[in-house]
């Protein structure tokens, strides 16, 4: 049979297939309540697949295993493991702690399900840069991007302490940690588009991101 031309996301997956990094696990965080969106963001269809399926494919091109952190609601997906959040209503930090505890590797790529243009090449670069630091993260005009970053299990104790404290923000955790920060000028200089920062929080966001393409 004649194979149909691959869609945009299939192209990315094919390009990065076979480049799974030894020692790099991954997790898709999708435990948010999606109150501004009005529907479960993980189930939204974007370019023919759900955002969860899209995130798993992109992350799976460079990570093994890939976990799904979806609060306390299991989301079965072939070949992937569900991890319940380490604490209820803890935001992304609860999913990060759970995945760091479950990871068989020192390094963990962490992405949010509402980022349709997850960049596997960028995650590879962050994993290569992290060294002995607790996290490798990109800087943008809006600050650091903690939901498209690579974390080390060496950060687990600090993340668990944050989970028990008053500040559960990932940016706060990064500020208190030994972090590798990749400047915007550097990642742009490598030909990486800022589309990895585009996220879908509202129906208007979905409409806008559906209209434009990464440069």
C-alpha positions in Angstrom: 0.0 0.0 0.0 1.1 3.6 -0.6 2.1 5.3 2.6 0.4 8.7 3.1 2.8 11.7 3.6 3.7 12.2 7.2 2.0 15.1 9.1 4.1 17.8 10.8 4.4 15.9 14.1 5.3 12.6 12.4 8.1 14.4 10.6 9.6 15.5 14.0 9.2 12.0 15.4 10.8 10.3 12.4 13.7 12.8 12.4 14.5 12.1 16.1 13.7 8.4 16.0 16.7 6.3 17.2 18.2 9.1 19.1 16.9 8.1 22.5 19.5 9.2 25.0 20.8 6.6 27.4 20.0 7.7 31.0 17.2 10.1 30.2 13.7 9.5 31.4 10.7 11.8 30.7 7.4 12.8 32.1 4.4 14.6 30.7 2.6 16.7 33.3 -1.1 16.8 32.7 -2.7 17.0 36.1 -4.1 20.5 35.8 -7.8 21.3 36.2 -8.0 23.1 32.8 -10.4 25.7 34.3 -9.6 28.4 31.7 -9.8 25.9 28.8 -13.1 24.5 30.0 -12.2 21.0 28.8 -9.4 18.5 29.6 -6.4 19.9 27.7 -4.7 16.5 27.4 -7.7 15.3 25.3 -7.7 18.3 22.9 -7.0 17.3 19.3 -4.2 19.2 17.6 -3.1 18.3 14.1 -4.9 15.0 14.2 -3.8 13.7 17.6 -4.5 14.6 21.2 -2.1 16.9 23.0 -1.2 13.9 25.3 -0.4 11.6 22.4 1.6 14.4 20.7 3.6 15.0 23.9 4.3 11.3 24.4 5.5 10.9 20.8 7.8 13.9 21.0 9.2 13.0 24.4 9.5 9.4 23.6 11.8 10.2 20.6 14.6 11.1 23.1 13.5 9.5 26.5 12.9 6.0 27.8 10.9 5.4 29.9 8.2 8.2 29.6 5.9 8.7 32.5 2.5 10.4 32.7 1.8 12.5 35.7 -1.9 13.3 35.7 -2.9 14.1 39.3 -4.8 11.2 40.8 -6.6 10.2 37.5 -4.8 7.4 35.7 -4.4 7.8 32.0 -3.6 4.5 30.4 -1.3 4.7 27.4 0.5 1.8 25.8 4.2 1.6 26.7 3.9 4.4 29.3 3.7 4.4 33.1 1.2 6.5 35.1 2.6 8.1 38.3 0.1 9.7 40.8 1.1 13.2 42.1 3.2 13.1 45.2 0.7 15.4 46.9 -2.9 16.5 46.0 -3.4 19.9 44.5 0.3 20.6 44.5 0.5 21.8 40.9 3.4 20.7 38.6 5.6 20.2 41.6 3.6 17.2 42.7 4.1 15.6 39.3 7.8 16.4 39.2 8.4 14.9 42.7 6.5 11.7 41.7 8.4 11.3 38.4 11.8 12.0 40.1 11.0 9.3 42.6 10.0 6.8 39.9 12.8 7.6 37.4 15.3 4.8 36.8 17.8 7.4 35.5 19.5 10.4 37.0 18.1 12.8 34.4 14.4 13.5 33.7 13.0 15.6 30.9 9.9 17.4 32.1 7.2 18.9 29.8 3.7 20.2 30.2 1.0 18.6 28.1 -0.3 22.0 26.8 3.0 22.6 24.9 2.2 21.4 21.3 5.7 22.2 20.0 7.8 20.3 22.5 11.4 20.3 21.0 13.2 17.0 21.3 16.5 18.6 20.1 16.3 21.2 22.8 15.7 18.6 25.5 18.8 16.7 24.2 20.8 19.9 24.5 19.7 20.5 28.0 20.5 17.0 29.1 24.0 17.4 27.6 24.5 20.7 29.5 23.2 19.8 32.9 26.4 18.3 34.3 26.2 18.0 38.1 23.5 20.7 38.4 20.0 20.0 39.6 18.2 21.4 36.6 19.0 22.7 33.1 16.5 25.3 31.9 16.1 27.9 29.1 15.7 31.6 29.8 13.2 33.6 27.8 11.8 37.1 27.9 9.2 35.8 30.4 11.8 34.2 32.6 12.8 30.6 32.9 10.8 27.8 31.2 10.4 25.2 34.0 7.9 23.0 32.1 10.3 22.3 29.2 13.4 21.4 31.1 15.7 18.6 32.3 15.9 17.9 36.0 18.3 15.6 38.0 17.3 13.3 40.7 19.8 15.1 42.9 17.1 17.8 43.1 14.6 15.4 44.7 15.3 16.3 48.3 14.9 20.0 47.6 11.7 19.4 45.6 10.3 17.3 48.4 11.1 20.1 50.9 9.4 22.6 48.6 6.4 20.3 48.4 6.1 20.5 52.2 6.7 24.3 52.3 4.7 27.4 51.4 6.3 28.0 47.9 5.4 25.2 45.5 6.4 27.0 42.3 8.9 25.4 40.0 10.5 28.7 39.3 11.0 29.2 43.0 12.6 25.8 43.3 14.9 26.6 40.4 15.9 29.9 41.9 16.9 28.1 45.1 18.8 25.4 43.2 22.1 24.9 41.4 20.8 25.5 37.9 22.2 25.6 34.4 20.5 28.5 32.6 20.7 28.6 28.8 20.3 32.2 27.6 17.8 33.0 24.9 20.5 34.3 22.6 22.3 30.9 22.9 19.3 28.7 22.1 18.1 31.0 19.3 21.7 30.9 18.0 21.4 27.2 17.6 18.4 27.6 15.3 15.8 26.7 18.0 12.5 28.5 17.5 10.6 29.9 20.5 7.6 27.7 19.6 8.5 25.3 22.5 7.2 28.1 24.8 3.8 28.3 23.1 1.2 26.9 25.5 -2.6 26.4 25.3 -4.5 27.7 28.3 -7.7 29.0 26.6 -9.7 28.4 23.5 -8.2 31.6 22.1 -4.7 30.2 22.6 -5.7 27.1 20.7 -7.1 29.1 17.8 -4.0 31.3 17.6 -1.5 28.4 17.8 -3.5 26.5 15.2 -3.1 29.4 12.8 0.7 29.9 13.1 3.6 27.6 12.5 7.1 27.6 14.0 9.7 29.5 12.0 
